Amino acid sequence: MDFVQRRKGSDVVGSFGLLQPLEYGLKFILKEPISPSSAKFSLFIMTPVATFMLSLVVRSIVPFGYGMVLSNPSIGLLYLFAISSVDVYGNIIAGWSSN
């Protein structure tokens, strides 16, 4: 990808490219924000954050090793369905907030 865009790759820039993800994140945050003019700004910004956080919460039922799990594994499937169904509201609020 770097070759196509005619720039130095992430393994060449900095010390072994360790600062490249930080640079990408900073570039993403500081770029010009694109939002509809009639949007409810707080909801429009918070919806992706809420959706991302709910997707991380779903991962708490995945065991990390033998006997290492954050939630009770006997209700894991019910927990997965419950959180996944709440995650749909993020898409609904995103459409509503942009008018």
C-alpha positions as CSV (number, residue, x, y, z in Angstrom):
1,M,0.0,0.0,0.0
2,D,2.8,2.4,0.8
3,F,4.4,1.7,-2.6
4,V,1.2,2.5,-4.4
5,Q,0.9,5.9,-2.5
6,R,4.6,6.7,-3.1
7,R,5.6,7.1,0.5
8,K,7.9,5.4,3.0
9,G,6.5,2.3,4.7
10,S,5.8,2.0,8.4
11,D,8.9,-0.2,8.9
12,V,11.2,2.5,7.5
13,V,9.8,5.6,9.4
14,G,10.9,6.1,13.0
15,S,12.5,3.4,15.1
16,F,11.2,0.2,13.6
17,G,7.9,1.9,12.8
18,L,6.7,1.9,16.4
19,L,5.4,5.5,16.2
20,Q,3.5,4.9,12.9
21,P,0.2,3.8,14.5
22,L,0.3,6.9,16.8
23,E,0.8,9.1,13.7
24,Y,-2.1,7.4,11.9
25,G,-4.4,7.9,14.9
26,L,-3.4,11.6,15.3
27,K,-3.9,12.2,11.6
28,F,-7.4,10.6,11.8
29,I,-8.4,12.7,14.8
30,L,-7.1,16.0,13.4
31,K,-8.6,15.7,9.9
32,E,-11.5,17.9,9.0
33,P,-14.6,16.5,10.6
34,I,-17.4,15.7,8.3
35,S,-20.9,16.0,9.8
36,P,-24.2,17.1,8.4
37,S,-25.1,20.7,9.1
38,S,-28.4,19.8,10.7
39,A,-27.1,17.0,12.9
40,K,-27.4,16.8,16.6
41,F,-23.7,17.0,17.2
42,S,-23.4,15.2,20.6
43,L,-25.4,12.2,19.4
44,F,-23.7,12.2,16.1
45,I,-20.3,12.0,17.8
46,M,-21.2,9.6,20.6
47,T,-23.0,7.0,18.5
48,P,-19.8,5.4,17.0
49,V,-18.2,5.5,20.4
50,A,-21.1,3.7,22.0
51,T,-21.3,1.1,19.2
52,F,-17.5,0.4,19.5
53,M,-17.7,0.1,23.3
54,L,-20.6,-2.4,23.1
55,S,-18.7,-4.5,20.6
56,L,-15.8,-4.6,23.1
57,V,-18.2,-5.6,25.9
58,V,-19.3,-8.6,23.9
59,R,-15.8,-9.9,23.9
60,S,-15.8,-10.3,27.7
61,I,-17.4,-13.7,27.3
62,V,-14.4,-15.0,25.3
63,P,-12.1,-17.0,27.7
64,F,-8.5,-15.9,27.7
65,G,-7.2,-19.3,28.9
66,Y,-8.2,-22.2,31.1
67,G,-10.4,-20.8,33.8
68,M,-9.7,-17.2,32.8
69,V,-13.0,-15.6,31.7
70,L,-14.5,-12.2,32.7
71,S,-18.1,-13.3,32.9
72,N,-20.0,-16.4,33.9
73,P,-19.7,-18.9,31.0
74,S,-23.0,-20.6,31.7
75,I,-25.0,-17.5,30.6
76,G,-22.5,-16.5,27.9
77,L,-24.8,-17.1,24.9
78,L,-27.6,-15.2,26.5
79,Y,-25.2,-12.3,27.3
80,L,-24.0,-12.3,23.7
81,F,-27.5,-12.0,22.3
82,A,-28.5,-9.4,24.8
83,I,-25.6,-7.0,24.2
84,S,-25.7,-7.7,20.4
85,S,-29.4,-6.7,20.3
86,V,-28.6,-3.4,22.2
87,D,-25.8,-2.7,19.7
88,V,-28.4,-2.2,16.9
89,Y,-29.6,1.0,18.6
90,G,-26.3,2.6,17.7
91,N,-27.2,2.5,14.0
92,I,-30.7,3.7,14.7
93,I,-29.5,6.7,16.8
94,A,-26.8,7.5,14.1
95,G,-29.5,7.9,11.5
96,W,-31.8,9.8,13.8
97,S,-29.1,12.2,14.9
98,S,-28.1,13.2,11.3
99,N,-31.7,14.1,10.5
